[in-house]
Amino acid sequence: MTHAVAKAWDRAAEGWSSSTPVIHAWLRQATAAMLSEARLRPGARVLDLAAGAGDQTKDIALAVGPTGDVLATDISPKILDFARGHVEEAGLTNVRFAVADAQQPVHAEAPFDAVMCRLGLMFCMSPAAALAGAFKALRPGGRFVALVFGDPANNPCITTMLQVARKHRGLSGSVSPYADGGLFSLAAPGRLAGLLTAAGYVEVAAQSLAVPFELPDAAAYVAFVRSSGSPIMEVLAPLDARARESAWREMEEALEQFRGDQGWVGPNELLLASATRAD
Ligand SMILES: C[S@@+](CC[C@H](N)C(=O)[O-])C[C@H]1O[C@@H](n2cnc3c(N)ncnc32)[C@H](O)[C@@H]1O
């Protein structure tokens, strides 16, 4: 399973990496909120879980400065190679990289002042294991911060795409939107806060953030997802090229509903969770 997840994200790695400008613009404020919740100081040591192509890694590295350091880990070796490239290009020398499953402990490198995870925790089949690993990796008083997708009802672009993709695959049975390892696995009210509390964290907080996608049109959003949105790419992967094309076209038509006076604005809600390892 873990191997399959790594392979799936390897396939989306190049797309996620080349979409970095779009992702950066989309998540700019949410990432700033994450950094603020992590209470980073110059010199801090940070573990960046599921780091992807390293967009937030660069922000973290800048926040901790040359006397701090960041360990960026991800389950996909290919996406982490892109992260290495982006970090080098930015001239940052305080980041190290390691291929790792966020659900596995990282004792060798501990302790960290903060463990952060932007849009990765919900893909863990056992978020409890990831939170326990992060807890052990933190120093007492250290901060855990994660951004995950929020309520499916407030993420209609994603739910529309999933629905259309499943229809084209002929997957008719109903599935829980909150299924383990899925995009909304941590979106149910109180779920992530409950897991954090159960893992022994204190000062547990969770807030919803409206983080809309602002793009020229629905086609631009679909172009982003078809190159980098691994969960939706994987639903369509078994189809032949023509059938896939038809699914992407139907998604684009359905998503045109979000065009308004201000251009195309795709609603999106994220959940920002934060907690402290008790002393
Ligand atoms: C949506 S991307 C987010 C990447 C990056 N944090 C960002 O915000 O740009 C999700 C990332 O989670 C990683 N991932 C998925 N499951 C993982 C796991 N169990 N352990 C570590 N990384 C995982 C994927 O390889 C991918 O890079």
The ligand as an SDF file (V2000), in Angstrom:
LIG
                    3D

 27 29  0  0  0  0  0  0  0  0999 V2000
   -0.6490   17.2590   -2.0430 C   0  0  0  0  0  0  0  0  0  0  0  0
    1.0680   16.8830   -1.9620 S   0  0  0  0  0  0  0  0  0  0  0  0
    1.6450   18.1460   -0.8630 C   0  0  0  0  0  0  0  0  0  0  0  0
    3.1230   18.4020   -1.0000 C   0  0  0  0  0  0  0  0  0  0  0  0
    3.6420   19.6300   -0.2450 C   0  0  0  0  0  0  0  0  0  0  0  0
    3.5700   19.4530    1.1900 N   0  0  0  0  0  0  0  0  0  0  0  0
    2.8970   20.8650   -0.6530 C   0  0  0  0  0  0  0  0  0  0  0  0
    2.0390   21.3260    0.1080 O   0  0  0  0  0  0  0  0  0  0  0  0
    3.1770   21.3860   -1.7570 O   0  0  0  0  0  0  0  0  0  0  0  0
    1.0370   15.4630   -0.9330 C   0  0  0  0  0  0  0  0  0  0  0  0
    2.3950   14.8670   -0.6210 C   0  0  0  0  0  0  0  0  0  0  0  0
    2.2380   13.8810    0.3920 O   0  0  0  0  0  0  0  0  0  0  0  0
    3.1630   12.8470    0.1330 C   0  0  0  0  0  0  0  0  0  0  0  0
    2.7200   11.6600    0.8790 N   0  0  0  0  0  0  0  0  0  0  0  0
    1.5940   10.9310    0.7170 C   0  0  0  0  0  0  0  0  0  0  0  0
    1.5380    9.9560    1.6270 N   0  0  0  0  0  0  0  0  0  0  0  0
    2.6580   10.0550    2.3960 C   0  0  0  0  0  0  0  0  0  0  0  0
    3.1800    9.3210    3.5110 C   0  0  0  0  0  0  0  0  0  0  0  0
    2.5300    8.2820    4.0260 N   0  0  0  0  0  0  0  0  0  0  0  0
    4.3590    9.7130    4.0290 N   0  0  0  0  0  0  0  0  0  0  0  0
    5.0430   10.7520    3.5160 C   0  0  0  0  0  0  0  0  0  0  0  0
    4.6050   11.4740    2.4520 N   0  0  0  0  0  0  0  0  0  0  0  0
    3.4130   11.1450    1.9110 C   0  0  0  0  0  0  0  0  0  0  0  0
    3.1300   12.7130   -1.3710 C   0  0  0  0  0  0  0  0  0  0  0  0
    4.2280   11.9970   -1.8760 O   0  0  0  0  0  0  0  0  0  0  0  0
    3.0800   14.1730   -1.7940 C   0  0  0  0  0  0  0  0  0  0  0  0
    4.3560   14.7000   -1.9660 O   0  0  0  0  0  0  0  0  0  0  0  0
  1  2  1  0
  2  3  1  0
  2 10  1  0
  3  4  1  0
  4  5  1  0
  5  6  1  0
  5  7  1  0
  7  8  2  0
  7  9  1  0
 10 11  1  0
 11 12  1  0
 11 26  1  0
 12 13  1  0
 13 14  1  0
 13 24  1  0
 14 15  1  0
 14 23  1  0
 15 16  2  0
 16 17  1  0
 17 18  1  0
 17 23  2  0
 18 19  1  0
 18 20  2  0
 20 21  1  0
 21 22  2  0
 22 23  1  0
 24 25  1  0
 24 26  1  0
 26 27  1  0
M  CHG  2   2   1   9  -1
M  END
$$$$
